[in-house]
Amino acid sequence: MPRLSLVVPVYKVQGYLAECLDSVLGQDFTDFEVIAVDDRSPDASGAILDEYAERDPRVHVIHLTENVGLGRARNAGMEKAQGDYLLFLDSDDTLADGALRAITERLEATGDPDILVYDYARAYWDGRVRPNQRADLLKQQGPETFALADRPQLLDLLQIVWNKAYRRDFVTRHGFTFPPGYYEDAPWTFCSMISAERMAVLDRVCVMYRQRREGGNILKTVSRKHFDVFDQYGRVFEFLDARPELARWRGPLFRKMVDHYLTVLERPDRLPHDARAEFFHRASADYRARLPKGFQRPGGGRGHKYGMLERDAYTALASATAAVKLRQAVRTRTRAAVNRSKRSAMGVFYQSQLRLPLDENLALFSAYWSRSVSCNPAAIAAEVARLAPHVRRVWAVRPDAVDRVPKGVEYVRVGSKEYWSALARAKYLVNNVNFADAVVKREGQVHVQTHHGTPLKTMGLDQRKYPASTDMDFDKLLQRCDRWDFSISSNRFSTAVWERVYPCSYETLETGYPRNDILVNATFDDVRRARGALGLADGAKAFLYMPTHREYQPGFTPSLDLARLAEELGPDVTLMVRGHYFYGSSPHVAELRRSGRIVDVSAHARVEELYLAADALITDYSSAMFDYAVLDRPIIIYAPDWDIYSAVRGTYFNLLQEAPGAVATTQAELIRLLVSDEYDDAEAAGRRAAFRRRFCEFDDGRASERVVRRVFLGEKTPLPIVPFAERTHAPTPAQALELVERA
């Protein structure tokens, strides 16, 4: 029997769940169990729980067959708990280091009380940590254990269940369970606290209460579900009615009830406008029905609101609220005027275009800061032409890149009037990075963020932990991300990262990457055509070398001696190099380039064609590995500076341990792997298979179609993902050659 049972209800938290579980399983106190309850979560949360349960026997997972809500999910976890004490943890929050040991030691020091109350802090998305404003209530005063009557001010703590440890036999004896509906913490918290004979406090922050920027708290959702608060306080007072010995708590709990009702009324993010009067009248009825004899209203404005409830004077409250809103409106108009003055910097023309109607059949595409017609946006644009030809497709292109626009592609030069007009009036804006800060998101516009790779290196808000690699303004970053309506993902791993590091209100489309469709659907002719365009001879082996950029290096520092590598591999091997111009002044390399043994493909318009042409990929930390893995061809990781890169840039997993194939950390190792063909042995293939299943999860060749059907055609039911075992991929160069020879 474990000392502690932690009940963790789980619903739509795939971006935060791993951090939550890691904070528990990494505690220095280990005598506990985790009862994780998957409340029929529609995202990958259930699968994440199963992965943790496979790795750690302390994790027990319950998969509910229907979504029952937070309270009943907790009940399901409690039924399976075996520990002496019950603790509850929300699945987007975390435990502080050493929390469980501190809790256990305090329980022992106080002789196992019915309830131990401990502290928490609010952890904000921008890195701020704010202490509990009523932390003073948890300081040890007087006896080590006490009844609530000795410290009634503890009722003024936030009505939450997860800042307490409850002795399980105490919970069982009283039959405490969580009710359904919103505000389920109120009856549990109040009824358990007034029933406890022995309580104790721990003046230590044990829980980090995550404050999600995008509003993960369901209570901050406009809905009639907030009427559930009446049922919850009905349960509290039924509990009191059945226990005359607890009558002294009727006054304090009446005050908590009224304050809670007023809070729901005062918050603009709770009740629909047409439900406010109804809510007020019900609150007033409860007030009059439960008003204790001799009750004294609080003073000041709060007491005035109590009086309006007692008189059922909704009109008076509405008038007072309207006055407050008027003052807020004045401040809002002032801010709007300031914003308009700022937008004047965008130019009078852009402002005039913003006043014109949207063009419902215009889509503006951009890729890599408008440097090319490529990547996911290009694949989506091609599919729009097939499935939604009524939509006009225009590309934003920098003036210095217009000579690289493919023939027949319509474009506007970035900065031109045509560009600003398209930005202002296009119904659809599709980009693999963000549009500029000056762009205004109009009502009715649809922004699609396609991204341009699966993240190995840290992204978004996670980069705050690695200041040496960025000077990003994170507030402005998130303002840009606030414009997104859709975020495209090629695997659940990416989905979890994007939703955490870009905490904004968008819909994730788990479609696969559109640019990778060709890697699934390409034919033998496509492979031969790609090789022919690069001048690769039939039968010649071609390695594609794609190193990534190091933000912390002022310039490019080559980590690979290409001339030596080419010599060691011999005349039958061609190195295609993408990324930087290598040793341009070296006569030896120049000769290798003239002979075709080194081909600089840095300026090649479509990297997917390079993938099709290559027999194998050599890379370090580039996201190219995730795309190339779709082809199921050999991948060699050359990581001579992994320790530096992972420490300075930050990574999401250890590439050396979870590589998609063979790994080399020195050039000598790399040459040995390539010359001996060890890079393509059974061990490397096994690594690649595991990597593909994890990161090529949705890349089945129909990603572009899924995006177009959802975004441009408004279809809500996505095309099913082709099972992994049934997928095809483009033939290898050797297979393409074999077909030709047979013919």
Protein Blocks (a to p, Z undefined) as FASTA:
>chain_A
ZZbdcddddehilkmmmmmmmmmmmpcbfbbcdddddehiablmlmmmmmmmmmpmkbcc
dddfbdebjklmmmmmmmmpcbfbdcdddfkbccdehklmmmmmmmmmnoppabdcdddd
dddfkopacddfklmmmpcehjfbdcfklmmmlmmpccdfklcccdfklmmmnopacded
ehklmmmmmmmmmmpmbdcdddddfbdcdddfkopafklcccfklmmmmmmmmmmmmmmm
mmmklmmmmmmmmmmmmmmmmmmmmpmklbgfklmmmmmmmmmmmmmmmocghiacdehj
llmmmmmmmnopaklmmmmmmmmmmmmmmmmmmmmmmmmmmmmmnopklmmmmmpccdfk
bccddeehhlacehjllmmmmmmmmmmmmbccdddddfklmmmgcghiacddehiaklmm
mmmmmmbdcdfbdcdfklccdehiacddebjbdcfbdchjllmmmmmloccdfklmmmmm
mmpmbdcdfbfklmmmmmmmmcccdddddebjfklmmmmmpcfklmmmmmmmnopaehia
cddddddddfkbmbdcdfbdfklmmmmnopmbccddehiachkllmklmmmmmnopaccf
klpmblklmmmmpmbdcdfkbcklmmmmmnopacddddfklmmmmmmnopabdfklmccb
dcdfbfklmmmmmmnommmmmklmmmmmmmmmmmmmmmnopmmmmmmmmmmnopabdcdd
ddfklpccdddfklmmmmmmmZZ
